[in-house]
Amino acid sequence: YKRQDFLFVHRNGADNIINAMKTLIKDKLPDYVGADVYDLQILTPSRKSNVGVERLNKIMQDFLNPADAIKQERQVGDVTFREGDKVMQIRNNYDLIWTRGDDDDGEGVFNGDIGIVVRVNSRAGTVSVKFDDKLVEYDRESVRDLELAYATTVHKSQGNEFEAVIMPMFRGAPQLYYRNLLYTGVTRAKKLLILVGTQSTIETMVNNNKRTKRYSGLRVFLSETEN
């Protein structure tokens, strides 16, 4: 099924889905939506699955930004950060200093901010990331607040918008594959949404009208305020 702002690409099997997403991101979508590969985002329900964040980020890093002799790298746990990588800040850090030009600086990098690794200093252990027009230098400790962001979970994407969103539609845990999650992913796309996978997975998510209860303590707080 295809129209100007939506495309469904039918594929069976996780590896076939991933190969289709590779082709879309590298060859098809940049010209179609007028954006580079960094403005295209894979969103997936899960972290640990055959189409989860951890596997997809490793595959897409090797595909879009492979290692070479020119690019510097920094290993942090199981993750390699390489110059040219797309990364995300995964928690609020109000103390991180950013600079913008020669005379402008400030503090604070926030959960969900996405940027590009522009420099790695292996000797000092620092990783410099450009977030739009702000440059942030991460030291050995603060760099642990970063993760690769070629693919992110739908939950982590909330608050962001992307020129095009690609979502793998492959079977997974029912508690993650539900209607509101699909809706959140769909609404992150500015120009184009592409679902790649099986129609049965889409139907499962649409029909799974799970509602997660939220316990905020607001009622208790208001009662105490009134008293």
N, C-alpha and C positions, 0 to 999 in steps of 0.2 A: 504494500500500500504506500502511495507516495502523493504528497502535495507540496506546495512551495515551502511550508514551514514545518513539515513533518515527514519522516521517512521510516518505514519499517523494513528491515533487512532480515529475511528469514535465514537462520543458520542453526544447525543441530550440533551440539557438542561444544565444550568450552573452548577448545583450541581453534575450531572453525570460527567461533564468535570473535575471539581475540584477533585472528588473522584479518577478519573483515574490518574490525575497528582500526587496525594498523593502516590498512589501505585508505580508509576514510580520512584518518587524521593526517597522513603524510601526503596523499595524492589528490583526494577529492574535495575535502571541505575548505581548505584555505582559500582557494579561488572562489568557491561557491558562496561563502559568507563574507569574503573580503577580510580575512584575518589570518594571523600566523598561527602556528601550532600551539603556542602558549595561551592563546585565547579560546582554545577548544578544550572541553573538559569531559573526561570520563567520570561518571557518577555510578556507584554500585552500592547495593544494600549492605554488603558484608565486608569484613576485613579479611577473614580467613576462609577462603573457598577457592575453587578453581577459577572464579572470576572475581575474587576479592581484591581489596586494595593492595595487600602486601605482594601478591603474585603479579598483579597488573603493573604496579609501579616498577618492579624489577624488569619485567619484560619491556615496558615502554621506555624505560631509561636506556636499556641496551639497544633498543631500536631507534630512538630519536636522538639520543645523546651518548653514543658509544665511547668507550675509553680510547684515548690516543695519547701519544707522547707529549702533546702540547698542553692538554688540559690537566690541571692539578686536581688532586682528590684528597678527601679526608674521610677516613673510616670512623664511624660512630656506632658502636655496637654492631648490629647486623647490616647497617645501612651505609652505603657509600654516597657521599655528597661530592659531586663533580661540577666543575665550572660549566655553566650552561644548563644545569638542572633546574627544573621547576619544583619549588618547595612551598610548604605551608607552615605557618606558625600554629602550634596546636594548643597553646594556653596563653592567657593574658600575661604580659610582662611589662609592668608600668615603668620599670627602671632601664630598659634597653634604650640607648641613645641612638637617634637617627640624625643624619645630616641631609641637607637639601641645598646644593650649591655651596658657595664659600661662606655665606654669612647667616645661614638659617639652620638651626638645629632644634631638637626637642626630645621628648622621651615618650616611650610607649609603643609597643607592637602587640597586636591583639589576635586572639584566637580566630582562625579562619583567614587571616591575611595571607595572600599568595604572592610570591615573588620569584626572582631568578637569581641563582648563584652566579655572581660576576667575578669573584676572586676567592681562591683558597691559598692560604699561606701555611704550607705544611710545617715549616719550622716553628712558627708561632702557634700553630694549631687553631687559627682563626678562619672563619668562613664569612665572606661579605655577601649580603643579599640586597638586591634592589627591589623595593616595593613601590611600584609606580615611580615617583620622582624622589623617593626617600631611600637612602643608603644606610644599612645597618651592619655593623661588624659584630659577629658572634664569637665569644671566646670558647674555651674548652668546655665550660659548664653550660652556658646558655644555648649552645648549639643543639643540646638535647631537646630543646623546645621546637625543633624543626623535624619535618618528615617530607619525603618525596610527595609530589602532588600531581603527577601525571594522571593519577586516579585518586579520587577521594570518596569517602562514604557520602551518601545523600545527607545524613545528619550533619556532617561537617560543612556541607555546602550552603546551609541555611544562612541567609544574609548576603550571599554572593549571587552574581549573575554572570553568564558567560555567553559569548557570541553563538556558540553551538554546544549542545550537550549530547553525549553519546552514552546510552545506558545498556549494559549487557542484560539480556533477559534469559536467565538460565536458572534452573531449579535451585532452591536453597531453603534455609530454615524458615518455616511458616511465620515465626515471630518477627522476621525481618521483611517478609514479602507481603506487604499489605497496602491497601488502597491509598492511605494518606501519605505513605512514603513515596509511592509512585507519583502522586500529585505534587509533592515537594520537588522531586527531581524534574518533572515536566516544567514547572514554573521557574526553574533556574535558567532556562534558555531564552535568550533575547531574540534570536533570529530563526534558529532551527533546532529541532529535537529529533534524534535518531534512536530508535530502539532496535537492537541487534540481538536476535535469538529466536525463541519459539513463541508462537502465539499462545500456547497453553500457559506459559509463565505469566504473560500479560493478563490473561483471563483469571489466573489464580490471584494475582495482586488486586485486580479490580473487584473480585468477589470476596476478598478477605477484608471485611470492614472492621478490622480490629480497632478498638479505641483504648489508648493507653491512659490509665488514670494518673492524674498528677496530684501529688500531695504537697501543697505549698505552705500549709499552716496559716493561710490568710484568715480563715474564719476565727481561729483562736486569737490571732493578733488583733482583729477588729473587736472581738468581745472584750479583750483585756483593755483596749483603748477606751471603749465605751464605759467600762467600770472605773 
